[in-house]
């Protein structure tokens, strides 16, 4: 099948060819959404409101209240509005279910966030920024003194906290579309504007996620927590509820203990961990950052209180529900498979809690894409955690910031920000139908059909890579990336970086209209170490990164390669590449390249044609061959 753009997703931002190296970011020239506040169905019909707090002083140690059907949507429990039975309410450790009249009681201490699990068929209210409202903080004295403020004193425990819900056919439907946004990670106001004009502009034009909403899975900002209001201003442009997870760059670094490490995050976005239901999916958002740790820094971990909450949360979830397990730090990582910091120490305990349920894990943190399927294995997982093979699919979801807003500036004012795996900035979408999940990655400013980058891995490229690896950001451009001397054809691979590719995906290549041939995946995910280096890299990405700065795409779980046919004659050739994902969605791109029969660089290569026709694959890094032109780069 030929891939089509996702329903409701049209693009206002198109990737453009850079006209010079090192163009300064000019915010005044950024392409911004046509209308940041759309007059869409969501804007007109969104359930806006808040949790009801009944102020009379109550018990010091037990919070009570009602989860109710807010039929007039005024966020107040009126006398004729019924309670909702069987809703999970938690204090972060204990989980209780509301009784037949919607009533609950939970114990609290002086630093407790009480929250509910949104049941399918209902929607929690959202505020003016579309941030979901399903929690109440009880911190009588407020946070300790923190640079970014933390939580203001909440005073005595109120007489009751009532949680409103609105009935929703959308969240009851089996068919759900859930946006997963990794690492917005803005360090400055200028980077906020880059995110606004990038992935958030795309999401403002989509209307397919209004029930499940968008879940931003950590590193919401980059250490400067004063930028949280700017992020909420961006989520105000969404067409669905916004939920968040904290990452290691959302920490209150001046907190002296783990109890208050995310207080400023909590003040802005709610609990550090929680769950909600849509359709047949039970989405669990876990906090995965241990801080502080001995010796400084942080660690990927889930503490015992949260694990106890997870045990109770899963125990109260019907066994036929699909579990979507979201974390910032991956349970298991591809790029950092040998690191005990950038994966979660308690992964085996989490697997035991999930058991044999249908599940999928999503995470961020690595600024890379990895689509790892059940049965995949790597040496580091086995050696560090005893994980012989993944029990269910794990997807590292890329990053809205891409490679931390690095790289050359494109004509639309956005940084190319090619990731450490060669992927481009964007968001993941989980399409859920009952217990079946399909995943789609949407590159910022592009149609869904753009899913790969094509390039040539030649002996000359590998020599250039080795010569410049320690000179990233200052290398001279690699000359003639789409020309192969005749004598080096047999030592050259056609490289396909199929960003969402995984075990079960295929890549077929047809040269000059010939019979398609299967390319070989460079990482088999069969218990081996990760392959790293020029031979395993993405040349299209690296040729940008070593010249313009950023990470180096020297490894990925989603690269396929195929040797060029040894009998290619001198002249121009075309490779047609069809990449098919594990769900049967097929994408096709072409690469045009030249074999130089003289063993020298051909003089008649039409460099501009290579750029304009997107010969490296659907505009994604398509203009990497602009480095052919010395007038642009030297």
Order of alpha helices (4+ residues) and beta strands (2+ residues): alpha-beta-beta-beta-beta-beta-beta-beta-beta-beta-beta-alpha-beta-alpha-alpha-beta-alpha-beta-alpha-beta-beta-beta-beta-alpha-beta-alpha-beta-beta-alpha-beta-beta-beta-beta-alpha-beta-beta-beta-beta-beta-alpha-beta-beta-beta-alpha-alpha
